[in-house]
Amino acid sequence: MNAVADHRVFPLEPTAADAQAAIAEEFAFFGDWSERYQYLIDLGRKLPPFPDALKTEEHRLHGCQSMVWIVGEGDPQRLDFVATSDSAIVAGLCFLALRVYSGRSASEILETEPDYVNDIGLAKHLSPTRSNGHAALLAFIRERARAAA
């Protein structure tokens, strides 16, 4: 299945650490959380197209209040992910996670803690249901990396 390879846009930065630093730098430009939420929405609009054929129960991420679909493919050297959500803010959260982890090796994924969550204040500003969903997204990515490693 080339569903992911056909929609590959990540990585944007050479390493996961560089991606996290870029995210922190970008979010530092915004003074308040209404601006940061708007930026998250804008990022969500930049997700690559997600094939409608993959919006199935098999690819649905459970643990999210919103509808989220994610597919991961690859091997230990490179894992690629595509994801989407019916929620604009959650789509932005998907973009951030894919920016850090998609297109990386299984070992880099497993060695990289999602520091951006605290660095940009997401942990304090997401509702409990969005926090749970974001945690489920990160767990899915790590599980795929563990399976590939």
ZIFENDA-V633209 format. One line per field, one symbol per residue. ss: DSSP state (A for helix, B for strand, O for the rest). Layout:
ss = ???
//
This chain:
ss = OOOOAAAOOOOOOOOAAAAAAAAAAAAAOOOOAAAAAAAAAAAAOOOOOOOAAAOOAAABOOOOOOOBBBBBBBBOOBBBBBBBBOOAAAAAAAAAAAAAAOOBOAAAAAAOOOOAAAAOOAAAAOOAAAAAAAAAAAAAAAAAAAAAO
//
